[in-house]
């Protein structure tokens, strides 16, 4: 079954950056996905596989998602792509333009909860539980957990390998992949993708989150999954109250450098990205992109040579426009 995600560009930005990096920097441009973010890879893959398994059912197939925005958009886009109905439950913090985009994709939008965890609980424990399952077959889409999700996200690494091979760039020059972390779905997908390629199995991941949503750091510090009592971050798409168990396990099995930055660093990444390339990204994406601008110091521990390569996953995000960008500028 053909999937809704597309191949995205991989661009070298080394000579475009305002500060000289210690190595070559490549952006993997997941903002090019039709839904606006990398989420379409895993969620499109998950929905495709679910539909393959139940396509002979006489029940109505209905996709259900909870999201800070981008997972919901990926679910809605995939559902429209496959012509099945979709319901998305969003927390109250979700941005108006994301809600409008969901509705434009024919999704039913329900607002409930103060953060993603509460929205997801309402979806699973109220909406899905009350369904007449004799008539409806629900396809539940978790925004960051599940092996099918990770397999789909991991395809971006397969694509990077193909793109480097096409340009005759040796894979042994890849010394790290930078990604932002909320619940850990992207991180897990990158681990899966790297471990599918012998030359990349030992490539470390630089996982970046904000101090205002420290789910990964708190879990590692405490030696167990920690559920945050509250999540109050400008990077709302990273606002998960807990980390996936798979991410916790991957941290101990795959070389990972865990970094913590401030919300304002993420905001600065958004603005720097727009100033450099006129590309809109969310603070959740600015969290990783800022490494290429004001946070190059976070790469020093890798002992990089000038011809080594760092890949930054520009994960995208739809919760931004001119008005929001101007608001972010006012915060700095």
N, C-alpha and C positions, 0 to 999 in steps of 0.2 A: 504494500500500500504506500503510495507516494505521500511524503510528509510535508507539512506546511513551511518548515524552516528552509532557509536558503544559505548558500555559500557566501560568507562575508569576506571583505578584503583584509589583507594583512599589510600594513604600511610601515615603512621605516620613518621615524620622526627624529632620529638622532641629531641631524643638522638643522632642524626647525626649532629645537627647544631653546628657551632663553638662557639656560645654564648648561654648560658642557657636561654631559653625563660621563661616567667612567667607562662606558661600554656602548654598544649599539642598542637602541631601544626600538622595539616594534610594537605597534598597536594592533590588536585583533579587534576589529570594529563590529561588535555585536549589536550596536545601535542600528545597524542596517537591516536587522531582522524586521519583517513586515509588522510584527506586533510592537516593535520598539526596543526589545531587549533579548538577551540570550535565553530567557525563560522559554521562548518558543521551541528551542531545540528539545529540551527534556519533556516539556508538557505536550508538545505536538507528537513526540515519540510515544509517550504514555497513552495518549488518547487514541492514536493509530493502533497500537497493540491491543488496547481494550476493545476497540471496535472490531478488530479482526476476530477476537475471541467470541464475540456475542452477536456477530452480524446476522446470524440466522434466527435470532430471537424475535418473537412476535411482540414483545414488550416495547414500549417507547424508550429509546435510549436518551438519557438526559445527563449532561455534564454539570457537575457541581464543584465550585472552587471557592476558596477563601484566599484573600490576598491583600497586601499593602498596596496593590495596584498592578504591578507588572505580571505576576503570575495569573491574575484574573484576566488581563488583556491577552495573554498567551492562550489561556483556556477558551476565551471568547472567540479569538481569531481562529483557533483550531476548530472549534465547534461550527463556526460559520463556514469554514473551509470544507468540513465534512457534512454540512447541512444537518446538524443535530442541535436541539435546544441547549441553552446554557444558563445557569444561575450563578451569580458571583456575590458572595457576602463580603462586604468591606467594613473596616473599622471607621469610626467617626473622623479619624485624622486624614482620611484619603482626600486627595485634591480633586477639585471640581472638574478640571479638564480630563482627568482619568475616568471619572464617572461618565462624563459625556462621551468619551471614546468607547467605553464599554457598551453604552446604549446604542451607539452608532454601529456596533458589531452585533446588534440584536440580542444582547445579553440582558437578562433580568437582573437588576442590581438591588441588593438589600443592604442597608446600613445597620450594623449592630456591633457594639463593643468599643472599648477605648484603644485597643491595639489588635494586632493580627491574632494573637492567641485567643482572645475573647470572641472575635469574629468566627474563627475556626470552630471553637467549642459550640457556638450557636448553630453553625451549619451542620455539624455532625450530630449533636445531641438533641436538636429540635427539628430542623428542616428535614434532614434525611430520615430521622427516626419516625417522622409522621407521614412518610410517603406510603402510598399504596403500591407495594412492590409486586403485586400481581399485574399491575398495569405499567409500572415504570421500572426500568433497570438503571439505577444511578451509577454513574462513573465518577467516583470521588477523586479529585485532583489535589494532592497535597503540594504546596508550593515549593518544598525543599527536601522531602523525604521519599525514598523509593528507588530501587535498583534501576527500573526502567527510566526514571528521571535522570539518574546519574549517567546511564549509558547514552542517553540522548545528548546531554550536555557535553559528554566526553568527545562527541563527534567533532567539536571545534578543534581539538588537538589533532585528530586524524587529518583534518583540513589543513592545519598549520604545517604538518609534516609534508603533505602533498605540495603545499605552496613553497616551502623551503626547497624541496627536491626539484621543483620546476625551475627555481632560480639558482640551482646548484649551490645552495648554502648548506654547509655541513651541519648536521644535527648535533654533533659534539660541541659546537660553539654555544648551544643553548644552555645557559647557566641558571635560569630561574624563570618562573611564571608568577606574575603578580595578580592577585584577585582580591576583591572585597568580600567580606563574610557577614552574613546575617544569621540565617539558620544553617548554612553550610552546603546547600545544594550545588552551587557552582564549584566550590572547593572540592567536593566529592567527585563531581564530574571530571574535573581536571586531573585528580588522582587517577581515576579510571582510565582517562585518555592517555596520560603519560605512561601508565603501566601496560598499555597495549603495544608500546613501541620500545623494543629492547634498548635503543640508543638513549631513550628518555627516562628510563625507570628510576634513575637516581637524581633526576633534575629536581631541585627543591622548589617549594611553593612559598611565596611571601604572601601570607594571608593577613589582610588589613581590616580592622574594624574600628569603630569610634569608641571613645571613652564613655560616651553617653549610652551605648548599647553593647556592653562588654561580655556578651554571652560566651564567646570562645575563651577569652582570657580568664573569666571567672570559673569556668568549668575546669580548665587546666590547673589553675591555682588551687582549686578545691579537690581535685582528683576524682570528680564525678560531675554529671550533668547538673547544672544549676539553673533553676527557674527564677528569672528576675521578677521581683515584685512589681516593678514598673519599668517602662521603656519610654524615654523621652529624648528622642534624637531628631535632628533636622534631616538626617538620612533615613527617612521613614521606611524605605524599602528594605532597610537592614534591621527594622524594629521587631525582630523575633524575641520572645521572652526566653527561649531556650535554643540550644544547639542540637543538631541531629546526633544520634548515637554514632552513626557512621563517621561523622567528622571527628568525634572524640577518638574513635579507634584509629582513623587514618592519621591523626596527629602523631601517634606513637609508632606507626608503621611506615610512614613516608616523611622524608625530611621536610620539615615545615618551620619557617620563621614566622612567629606570630607577632604582629605589630599593632600598636594602639595609637590612634591619632585623635585630635579634637574635631568636633563637628565643624568648626570654622576652617580647619584644614581641608575638609571635604568640600565645603562651600568654595574655598579658594580654588580647588581643583576644577570645579564646575566653571568658574569664571575664566580661569587660565585656558581651559579647553576651548571655550567659546572664543576667546581673544585670539587663540592660535589658529583654529580651524573653522570657526563659525559653526560648531556642532553643539547642539543642546544635549546635555546629559544631566541625570539626577545626582544629588549628593551621594547616593549609594555608589554611584560610578565614580564620582569625584574622589571617593575614598581610596580607590586604587590608582586613578590617574594622577593624583597629586604627587605620587612617587616620582613622576617624570619632571615635575616642576620644583616645588619647594622642599621636597622630602627625599632628594637624591641620597642624602646621608644614610638612609635606611638600606642602601645597597652596599655600603662599605664592607660589611661583614662577609660578603661573598668573594672578596679579593679578586675583583674583575680586571681583565685585560681589555684594552681598547677595542679588540675585535670580538670579544665575547658578546653574547646576545641575551637580553632580558625581554620577555614578552609581557606586555600589560594587557589584560583582558578589559577592554572598554565595553562594559556590560550593557550600557545604554540606560533606558528608563524614560517613561513618558510623562512623569509628573512635573513638567517644566514648560514654560513659555517666556515671552519677553517680560511680562509682568512679574513672574516669579524670579527671573534672573535679576531684574532691577532690585527686587526685595533683598536678594542674597547680597548684592553689591552694597546695599545700605547697612549690612551687618558687619562689614569689614572696616 
